[in-house]
Amino acid sequence: MTRSLGFEKIANRIVPVLSWLLITLPLWLSPFHPAVASYFIIGFNIYFFYKSMITAFYAVISYKKILLNSRVNYSKKLMKIKESLTLNHFVIIPNYKEPIHKLESTISSITNSDYPSKKIFLVLAFEKREAESTEKARILKNKFQNQFKMIITTFHPDQPDEEPGKASNQTYAARIVEKLVDERNIDPRKTLITICDADSHLPKNYFSYLSFIFLKDKERLYHFYWAPVLLYNNFWQLPVFVRIQATLSSILRLAFLSQGDNLIQISTYSTNLWFLKQINFWDVDIIPEDWHVFFQAFFKFGQKVRTIPLFTIINSDAVYSGNIFKTLVNRYEQEKRWAWGVSDVGYFFDQFLKTPKINLWIKIKKLIFLVETHLLWPVSFFVLTLSASIPPLINPFFKNTVLGFLLPKISAFILTLTSSFLILYLYLDIRVREKVKIKTPLTSLPMLFIQWYLLPLVSFFFSSLPALDSHTRILLGKKIKYQVTEKV
């Protein structure tokens, strides 16, 4: 489907403009309508409480389903399905300047699967501009060549019409897979493609679970499959600020797994080759690719496109660069890159107008969800922590009213109620880490409680501020470059 890049650029500015309007709303509205500003602040606090409660609810559901599914022997179940013998698995690992020990660790997790790795095609998708890529490819092929059906190495060249990064690299690698599949007369409808980040450790049951769910899925040709990618691999190495962020991100992803039609894959996921061919693979001129490819498929096939949850755990690394300052800088840059996904809003608006055959209400619901996600990201910290003190401060007359007096107290009370969910988050964090064999020493428990006093700082510097940075760059027409997050 064609894209109107000019219209996209204009539409991309809608959410960044809204972000700045909401952040500054107490400043420009309080002199004239302080009560309206106050009701907005109270309403936002209540809404945030509701979102926190929903997150806690769905995180518990996901955790229970993960426990339940961990007892299911999908490998044994798969043996009873004759069609499973016709499946082909390709695992694409896009990477650039990744330490070779990280790649070895990720590949080893695949060989430890309860699904025979000798039936899996491994695709190591390097960037041609990386000087060490050829040597890395040689070392990895020599080490693992007898453990896979085939190891394919690709070297993505820079192209003038492409954005260097994961999307363009994956598309280059997937087209080579497509050619191999055609040469071998393999059915693309029975060819599963798993995109695996270079630091993602796939669980032992991933391929058997995926294969079983795929074969039982009547609409499997139009679905993505995703297990939550939790940031626990290097948990105890992390500086405390990054550890808090890793915990929150992991709990949010856990909760996201059970949210039905709102679920969209992140980072490491699977789908079938036929599906990817129908949407011409990943757009090569974008940076965040996981949600974008979902919307590519949605505007091609409509509401039958879904992401199906896999209730198991993919364990990955949080940002760690060896020293605290460099780690914090890289964490900021990673969040800024993730927040650049707000550029999907412009794409969505553009395709929205070109797809009258897709149910209007379904499109509106997905648009609301997309806008809400990217709007809350930069706005939440400012409204929750600073806004309640502004109307009484700016408008002295309002300060003497009942609402002006109560506003900071009401806001503080709602935030205190909201913070109570952190206890549940902490409990889930400990229990989920146990599932991936990251234990919590008793001596570390006090610090796990105390660290949450740093949450306002973490939310500002590693969530709201980098997201606002991305939004502002879009407003000013300044692009960002894809930067690989360093994880030593």
N, C-alpha and C positions, 0 to 999 in steps of 0.2 A: 504494500500500500504506500502510495507516495506521501511525502511529508512536506508541509509548507514551513520551511525553516524560518522565514521572516515572521510568520504568525506565531510560531513557537516561541521565538525570542521575546515577542511582546507579551504573550500569555505567561511566560516564565516569570515575569515581574509581578504577577498578581499576588502570590503568597508573600514574597519579600516585602512588598508594599504593605500588605496587611500586618505582617510581623512588626514592622516599625510603627504602624498606626496603633496597634494594641499595646506595645511596650511604652509608647509615649502618651497613650490616652489619658492617664491621670494628670499629666502635666498640662496638656492643652484643653482638657475638658473641665478640670476642677475649678478654674477661675469663674466659669459661667454656669456649669451644672454639676456641682460637687456631689449631689445626691445620685445622679445618673452614674457618675464615675464610681461611686461607692458600691452601688448595686452591681455594677459590672465586676468589681473586685471580689465582692462576696460570692457572686454567681460563679466566677472562675474558680474560687477556692472550693466551693461545693462540688463543682464539676471535677476538679482534680482529686478530691476525696473519692468520688464515685469511680474514677478511672483507677485509682490505687486499689480500691476494694475489688473491682473487676479483675485486675491483674493478680491479686492474691487468690481470688476464687479460681481462676483458670490455671494458675501455676500449680495449685493443689491437685486439680483434676488431671493435669498433664503428668505430674509426678506419680499419681496413683496408677495411671494407665501405663506409664513406663515400667513400674514395678510389676504390673500384671503381664505385660508383654515380655518381660525378661524371663518369665517362666515358660514361655511358649517356644517349643523347638521347631522353628520355621524351616530349618534344614530338613528335618524329618518329614514335615508336611509337604515340602516341595517335591520330595522323592515320589510322592503319590500322584503328582500331576505330570502326565506324559509330555504336555506342551512345554514344560520347563527345559526339556532337552533341546528345544529349538531356539532358546534365548541366547543372545550374545551380549556380553557386557564390555563396554569400552569405558575406561576411567581416564579422563583428561585432567592432568595436573598442570595448570598454567603457572608459570613461575618466572621470576626475574631477579637475579642477584640473591637468591635464597641460599643460605648456608647448606652445604651438601648433607650435613648431618640431619638437618630438618627434613630434607627430601627423603633421605634413607629411612628416617623414623616413620614418615607418612606412608611410604611404600611398604614398609614392614607390617604396618597395621592392616594393609590389604592382604598380605600373604598369610596373616594370622586368622583370616576369616574362616567361618565354618562352611563357606561356599568355596569350592576348589579354585584357587587362584590360577591354575593351569587352564581354566576356561575363560580367563579374563584377559582382554587386550589392554595393556598399559600404554597410555599416550603421554609422553613427557613433552610438554609444550613450552619450549624455550623462546626467548627473544633473541633475534640474530645480533642485535646491538650489544649483547652481553659477551664480552671477550672470552669469559671462562665457560661459556655454554657448551662448546664442543667437547671440552675435556670432562665436564660434569656428565654429559650424556654418555661418554665412553665408560666412565667409572660405574655409573648406575646400571648400564646395560650389562657390563661384565659381572656385576654383583648379583643381579636379579634375573638374568636372561633365562635361567632354567626354572623359574618359578611362575612364569606367566605364559599364556598361549602365544603372545607376541609382544615385544616392546617396540613401540614406534616413537621416534624422536622427530619433532618438528621445530623449525627455527623461523619464527615470524619476522619478516622484514618490515622495516618502517615504510609506510605509504603516505603520500601527501594528503590523501583524502580521509585518513584514519586518525583516530585519537589513540595514541600509544596507551596500552593498558590491557586489562583482563578481557574485555569484550572483543577487541580486535584479534587478540591472541587466540582466544577460544574459537572464534569463527574460522581463522586460518587452520587451526588443528582439526576442527570438525569437518571442514571441506576435504581434508586429506583422508579422514576416516570415511567420509562419504564415497570417495573414489575407491578406497580399498573394499568397502562393502559391495559396491557395484561390480568390481573385478571378480569378487568371490561369489557373486550371485547370492548374497545374504539379504534376507528380508528386512528392510529398515523398520518395519512395524514391530519386529521382534528383536530390535537392536536397542539396548538401553545405554544411554550416555550419562555418565556421572561426572559432574564437574566437581573436582576435589581441590580445595585450597592446599597450598604447599605445606601448611602446618596442621591440617585436619586429620585427626586419627579416627578413621571409620571404625565403628564398633564391630565386634566379631560377627554379629548376626545381620549386618547391614544388607549384604547382597542376597542372602536367603530371604530375609524379611521383605526387601524391595521386590524381589522376583515373585514371591507369593502374592503380595498385595497387587502387583501389576497384573498378574494373570487372573486374579479374581475380580479385577476392576472392569466393568462393562464399558466404561467410557475412557479406557486407559490411553487411547491415542491422543487425547486432548488434555492430559494431566501432567503436572509436575509432582515430584515426590520429595518431601523434605523432613529431615530429623533436625532437632534443635542443635545448633553449633554453639556449645558452651565454652567459655574462655577459662579453662581450669588447668590446662597442661602445665603451665609454669606459675601456678597461683602463689606459692610461697616465696618465689623469687621477686615478686612485684613490689615496687614502692607502694605505700599504703594508699596514696591517692588513686593509683591505677587499679589497685586491688578492689577498692570500693566500686569503681566504674565497671570492672570485670564482673563483680557480683551482680550489680544492678542489670547489666546487659544480659547476663545469663538467665536471671529470673524473668526478665521481660520476654526473652526468646522462649523460655519454657512456657510462659503463660500464652504467648502468641500461638503456640502449637495447637491449642484447643479452641481457637476462636473461629472455627467454621469457615464461612465464605470469605472472611477477611484475611485468611491465611495466605501469605505470599512468601515464596522461598527466599532464603538469604544465604549467600556465601557458597555453601556446598549443597548440591541438590542433584536430582536425576530426572530424566525424561527420555522419550524415545526419539530415534533419529528421524523417522518420518515426520514427526511433529516439527522438529527443528528445520527440516528442509522446507516445509510448507510456509514457514515465516521467514525464510531466507537467513536462518541462523541469527546471531546477535547483531544488532546495528553496530557498525564499527566506528561511528563518530560520537559515541557517548562514553561517559566514565562509569557511573554506577550501573551495572548491567543486570542484576538479579530481578529487581522489580520491573525494570524496563522490558526485559524479554517476556515477562508475564503479560504486560500490557500489549506488547506486539502480538502475542497469541490471542489475547482477549478481543482485540479489534479485528482479528482475522476470523475467529470462530465463535465469538460471543460468549454467553454465560456458561457453556459447557466446559470452558477452560477453568480449571481449578488446581489448587495445590493440595495434594493429599498428605496428611500428617503420617509420619512414621514415628511411633512411640519408642524410640531408642535414643541414645546420646552420642553425638559426634563431639569429641573433645579437641579443643583447639587452643592456640596460644593467645594470650593477651600481649599487648605491646610491651616489649622489654629490650632495651638497647645497651644494657651493660652498666650504664650509670644513670643516676636519677634525673639530671637535667635533660640529657638527650632523650630519655624515655618519656618525660613529660612533653617535650616538644613534639616527638613523634606521635604521642597519643592525641595531642591537639590536632595535628595534621590529618590523622586518621579520621577523627570525628568530622573535620571539615570536609573531607572527601565523601564520607557517608552522607553528610547533610546536602551535598551537591545533588543528591537524588531529588531535591525539590525541582530540578529541571524536568522531571517526568511530568510535572503539572502542565507545562506548555505542550508537551507531546500529547498528553491526554486530551486537552481542550481541542487541539488540532484534529485528532482522530475522532473525537466525540461528534464533531459536525459532519464527518464524512461517512458515518456508519449508521444511517437511519434504520437499517434492518435489525440492529441489536436493541433489545428491550431498553426503553428510555430510563425506566426506574432503576434497572440494574446498573446502567452507566452512571446515573446520578449517585447511587449509593457508593460505588467504587470511587467516584470523584470526591465525595465528601470525606471518605476514609483517607484518601491520599492527601487531601488538603489539611485535614485535621492532624494527621501524623506530622507533617512538615511544619505546620503552624505552631503546634504545642512545643516543638523542639527548642526554638530560640526564645519563645515568649514566656514559658512557664516560670523560670527562675525570677525574672523581673517582676511579674505580676504577683507571685506568691510571697516574695521576700521584701520588696521595696514599695510596692504600690499603696499598701494600706496606710502608710505614714504620709503620703503626698497630699491628698485632698485637705486634711486639717492644717497641714503646713503651709500650703499655697493660699488657702482661703481661710483667714482667721475667723470670719463670721461663721463659717461652717463648723469650725472647731467647737463653738459654743452650743451647737445643736446636739440633740440626743444621738443622732446617727454619726455625727462627726466624732463624738466622744467614744461611741461603742465600736466604730469601724476597726481600729487596730486590735481591739480585744476579741471581736468576733473572728477576725482573720487569724489571729494567733490560736484561738480555740480550735478552729477547723484544721489548721496545720498540725496542731498537737494530736488531734484524733487521727489524722492521716499518717503521722509518724509512727503510730502504734502498729501499722502493718509491717514496719521494718523488723519487728520481732519474728513474724512469720517468715519474712524473706530470709532472715538470718538462719532460721531453723531449716528451711528448704535448701539453702545454700550448703549447709553442712551435710545434710542427708544426700543431696544430689552428688556432691563431691565424693562421698563415700562410694557411690555407684561406679565412679571412674577411678577409684583407688587413690584419691587425694585426701588423706586423712587430716583431721584437725587435732593437733596435740592439746591436751588440757591446759597447758601453760599459755596457749594462744587464744583461748576463749575470752579472757578479759579484753584483750586488744580488739577482737572482732566486734565487741560491743562498743568500746570507746571510740573506735574509728568513725562511727556514724555521726559523731559530732562534727566531723569534717565534711559532711555531705553538702552543705550549702556552697562551700568552696569548690568541691568537686563538680557540682552541678553547674556552677558558673564557668569555671575555666575549661572543663572538658565535655560540656554538653551545650549549654546555651550560647556561650561566646563563639566557639567555632562554627556553630550552626548559623549564628547571626553574621559571622564573617562570610560564609558561603552565600547567604541571602544578599548581603550588601554587594558582594562581587558581581552577582547576577544583575542587580539593579544598575551597577555602574558599567556593565558590559565587560567585566574583567574575568577571564577564564582562569581555571586552576589546572595544574598539570597532575596527571596520575603519578602518585608517589607510592612505591611499595613500602609498606610498614615494616620497619626493621624489627626482627625477632631473633635474637642471638641465642 
